[in-house]
Amino acid sequence: MNDNIKYASKLFGSAAFSFFKINILGQFLTAFLAILSLFIIIYQSSGTGMAHVNGLAIVGFLFTLRPIGFGLTLLSIFLIPFVLFSLGNKYIISKTIHKLLSEKDEVLLFPIIDKVLGQIKSNQPELLKTGADKTKLQLKLLQEIRDSKENKWLKKIILYGFKKVNLDDVDFSDENVSFSDIIKNKIISHLKNISEPSRSFFWIILGIQIVILILIFLRII
């Protein structure tokens, strides 16, 4: 048990470090490039009568003077942080899932699933009987996982896989079938189908911003 706790701490410590690199340092770097592009445009436009306008008029003036460069810079400032945060989070959870499944999927995930199913069998056994409302059962399972006191990252991974699980093909009338095993196998199967993560999105975003910066500096856009 202590080894599992140490492993979970190490695994999610790695996830936290990846979050810091992409969603903290990455945000600062992309913001710096976008703001630098903006200052270059303002500096290059300083001798074209911009000193005589202020407020929103400056925005309109820069759009008129450098429509492509200024427009792309504004998009970089307001859009890239959201894109980077969204893709960064997807990358981190995919990376964590792949590492976990390749090393200790059954040891860490299966006991949590077994515990949740055991609680449902004890508290609401009618949900597992023949003719059970499968939609209600699925919602109950999701709620039980969220409410459990297990590691929050492990719960997120289980929820991530379970939300795609389809129970319509499960025959609850077959007493020879282990419902717990079916659920576990479905969750693991879905998680294994997630493509291996790549950080290429980060370098693409960074590369686009550097190209925009160079084109603005050379007054091409």
TORDRENBA-745147 format. One line per field, with one value per residue (C-alpha): residue number from 1; chain; x, y, z. Coordinates in nm, 2 decimals, always signed. Example, Ala and Ser with C-alpha at 12.3 -4.5 7.8 and 13.67 -1.06 7.14 Angstrom:
2
n: (1,2)
chain: (A,A)
u: (+1.23,+1.37)
v: (-0.45,-0.11)
w: (+0.78,+0.71)
END
This chain:
221
n: (1,2,3,4,5,6,7,8,9,10,11,12,13,14,15,16,17,18,19,20,21,22,23,24,25,26,27,28,29,30,31,32,33,34,35,36,37,38,39,40,41,42,43,44,45,46,47,48,49,50,51,52,53,54,55,56,57,58,59,60,61,62,63,64,65,66,67,68,69,70,71,72,73,74,75,76,77,78,79,80,81,82,83,84,85,86,87,88,89,90,91,92,93,94,95,96,97,98,99,100,101,102,103,104,105,106,107,108,109,110,111,112,113,114,115,116,117,118,119,120,121,122,123,124,125,126,127,128,129,130,131,132,133,134,135,136,137,138,139,140,141,142,143,144,145,146,147,148,149,150,151,152,153,154,155,156,157,158,159,160,161,162,163,164,165,166,167,168,169,170,171,172,173,174,175,176,177,178,179,180,181,182,183,184,185,186,187,188,189,190,191,192,193,194,195,196,197,198,199,200,201,202,203,204,205,206,207,208,209,210,211,212,213,214,215,216,217,218,219,220,221)
chain: (A,A,A,A,A,A,A,A,A,A,A,A,A,A,A,A,A,A,A,A,A,A,A,A,A,A,A,A,A,A,A,A,A,A,A,A,A,A,A,A,A,A,A,A,A,A,A,A,A,A,A,A,A,A,A,A,A,A,A,A,A,A,A,A,A,A,A,A,A,A,A,A,A,A,A,A,A,A,A,A,A,A,A,A,A,A,A,A,A,A,A,A,A,A,A,A,A,A,A,A,A,A,A,A,A,A,A,A,A,A,A,A,A,A,A,A,A,A,A,A,A,A,A,A,A,A,A,A,A,A,A,A,A,A,A,A,A,A,A,A,A,A,A,A,A,A,A,A,A,A,A,A,A,A,A,A,A,A,A,A,A,A,A,A,A,A,A,A,A,A,A,A,A,A,A,A,A,A,A,A,A,A,A,A,A,A,A,A,A,A,A,A,A,A,A,A,A,A,A,A,A,A,A,A,A,A,A,A,A,A,A,A,A,A,A,A,A,A,A,A,A)
u: (+0.00,+0.28,+0.45,+0.12,+0.09,+0.45,+0.39,+0.07,+0.26,+0.54,+0.30,+0.09,+0.39,+0.51,+0.17,+0.19,+0.54,+0.41,+0.12,+0.37,+0.59,+0.30,+0.03,+0.25,+0.58,+0.42,+0.16,+0.43,+0.64,+0.35,+0.22,+0.57,+0.59,+0.24,+0.30,+0.64,+0.47,+0.23,+0.50,+0.69,+0.38,+0.33,+0.69,+0.70,+0.38,+0.49,+0.59,+0.27,+0.05,-0.06,+0.04,-0.26,-0.51,-0.59,-0.81,-1.01,-0.90,-0.55,-0.70,-0.88,-0.57,-0.35,-0.60,-0.61,-0.23,-0.14,-0.46,-0.30,-0.01,-0.23,-0.52,-0.30,-0.13,-0.47,-0.57,-0.25,-0.31,-0.67,-0.70,-0.38,-0.40,-0.73,-0.61,-0.28,-0.46,-0.72,-0.46,-0.22,-0.46,-0.56,-0.19,-0.12,-0.41,-0.33,+0.04,-0.06,-0.31,-0.05,+0.21,-0.03,-0.17,+0.17,+0.28,+0.01,-0.34,-0.49,-0.31,-0.43,-0.75,-0.93,-0.95,-1.13,-1.38,-1.44,-1.50,-1.75,-1.94,-1.94,-2.11,-2.38,-2.44,-2.48,-2.69,-2.89,-2.88,-3.19,-2.97,-2.79,-3.09,-3.24,-3.41,-3.22,-3.24,-2.89,-2.89,-2.97,-2.70,-2.44,-2.53,-2.51,-2.17,-2.04,-2.17,-2.02,-1.68,-1.69,-1.80,-1.54,-1.24,-0.98,-0.70,-0.86,-0.63,-0.71,-1.08,-1.04,-0.88,-1.16,-1.43,-1.25,-1.27,-1.61,-1.80,-1.75,-1.86,-2.18,-2.38,-2.65,-2.48,-2.45,-2.69,-2.77,-2.97,-2.66,-2.55,-2.23,-2.11,-1.92,-2.05,-1.75,-1.51,-1.71,-1.70,-1.33,-1.25,-1.46,-1.29,-0.94,-1.02,-1.14,-0.84,-0.60,-0.77,-0.66,-0.38,-0.03,+0.01,+0.25,+0.37,+0.38,+0.08,+0.30,+0.59,+0.34,+0.18,+0.53,+0.65,+0.34,+0.40,+0.77,+0.68,+0.43,+0.68,+0.95,+0.70,+0.59,+0.95,+1.03,+0.70,+0.58,+0.24)
v: (+0.00,+0.24,+0.16,+0.25,+0.58,+0.67,+0.58,+0.78,+1.08,+1.05,+1.01,+1.31,+1.51,+1.46,+1.57,+1.89,+1.96,+1.92,+2.16,+2.41,+2.39,+2.42,+2.62,+2.85,+2.90,+2.84,+3.11,+3.36,+3.29,+3.32,+3.63,+3.78,+3.72,+3.86,+4.17,+4.22,+4.21,+4.47,+4.71,+4.67,+4.77,+5.07,+5.18,+5.15,+5.35,+5.62,+5.86,+5.83,+6.06,+5.82,+6.07,+6.28,+6.00,+5.82,+5.55,+5.34,+5.56,+5.41,+5.06,+5.18,+5.37,+5.06,+4.84,+5.08,+5.11,+4.75,+4.54,+4.20,+4.24,+4.41,+4.17,+3.87,+4.02,+4.08,+3.72,+3.60,+3.80,+3.70,+3.36,+3.17,+3.15,+2.96,+2.73,+2.66,+2.59,+2.36,+2.16,+2.16,+2.00,+1.74,+1.66,+1.63,+1.39,+1.18,+1.16,+1.06,+0.80,+0.64,+0.62,+0.48,+0.21,+0.10,+0.05,+0.01,+0.02,-0.27,-0.20,+0.16,+0.18,-0.15,-0.13,+0.21,+0.08,-0.23,-0.02,+0.20,-0.09,-0.26,+0.05,+0.05,-0.32,-0.26,+0.07,+0.02,-0.34,-0.29,-0.10,-0.42,-0.64,-0.76,-0.48,-0.22,+0.14,+0.15,+0.53,+0.57,+0.31,+0.50,+0.83,+0.67,+0.52,+0.86,+1.03,+0.76,+0.80,+1.18,+1.15,+0.89,+1.00,+0.85,+1.04,+1.31,+1.25,+0.88,+0.97,+1.20,+0.93,+0.68,+0.94,+1.03,+0.66,+0.58,+0.87,+0.69,+0.35,+0.21,-0.03,-0.11,-0.43,-0.56,-0.84,-0.81,-1.13,-1.34,-1.45,-1.59,-1.25,-1.03,-0.68,-0.54,-0.70,-0.57,-0.22,-0.23,-0.38,-0.12,+0.17,+0.03,-0.05,+0.31,+0.46,+0.25,+0.38,+0.73,+0.83,+0.88,+1.24,+1.48,+1.83,+1.93,+2.16,+2.38,+2.41,+2.49,+2.77,+2.90,+2.88,+3.07,+3.35,+3.37,+3.39,+3.66,+3.85,+3.84,+3.94,+4.24,+4.34,+4.33,+4.53,+4.26,+4.25)
w: (+0.00,+0.09,-0.25,-0.43,-0.24,-0.33,-0.69,-0.71,-0.55,-0.80,-1.09,-1.01,-0.91,-1.27,-1.39,-1.18,-1.32,-1.67,-1.59,-1.46,-1.77,-2.02,-1.85,-1.64,-1.81,-2.15,-2.09,-1.98,-2.29,-2.54,-2.36,-2.38,-2.76,-2.82,-2.61,-2.78,-3.12,-3.00,-2.88,-3.20,-3.40,-3.17,-3.19,-3.57,-3.59,-3.35,-3.63,-3.83,-3.63,-3.36,-3.09,-3.18,-3.10,-2.77,-2.62,-2.86,-3.14,-3.11,-3.17,-3.48,-3.60,-3.57,-3.74,-4.03,-4.04,-3.98,-4.03,-4.06,-3.81,-3.55,-3.59,-3.55,-3.25,-3.08,-3.16,-3.00,-2.69,-2.63,-2.80,-2.75,-2.37,-2.39,-2.67,-2.48,-2.16,-2.32,-2.52,-2.23,-2.00,-2.26,-2.31,-1.93,-1.86,-2.17,-2.06,-1.71,-1.83,-2.06,-1.79,-1.54,-1.78,-1.88,-1.52,-1.25,-1.40,-1.21,-0.89,-0.85,-1.06,-1.00,-0.62,-0.65,-0.91,-0.69,-0.39,-0.57,-0.71,-0.37,-0.22,-0.49,-0.43,-0.06,-0.08,-0.40,-0.51,-0.72,-0.97,-1.06,-1.09,-1.42,-1.61,-1.42,-1.55,-1.71,-1.75,-1.38,-1.29,-1.50,-1.34,-0.99,-1.07,-1.18,-0.87,-0.64,-0.81,-0.76,-0.40,-0.30,-0.09,-0.32,-0.49,-0.70,-1.00,-1.00,-0.98,-1.28,-1.48,-1.40,-1.47,-1.80,-1.91,-1.76,-1.93,-2.26,-2.13,-2.29,-2.06,-2.32,-2.42,-2.06,-1.98,-1.61,-1.61,-1.67,-1.32,-1.46,-1.57,-1.33,-1.36,-1.18,-1.44,-1.73,-1.60,-1.53,-1.87,-2.05,-1.86,-1.92,-2.29,-2.35,-2.18,-2.38,-2.70,-2.62,-2.86,-2.72,-2.62,-2.81,-2.72,-3.09,-3.03,-2.80,-3.05,-3.33,-3.13,-3.03,-3.39,-3.53,-3.28,-3.36,-3.74,-3.67,-3.46,-3.74,-4.01,-3.79,-3.72,-4.09,-4.16,-4.40,-4.22)
END
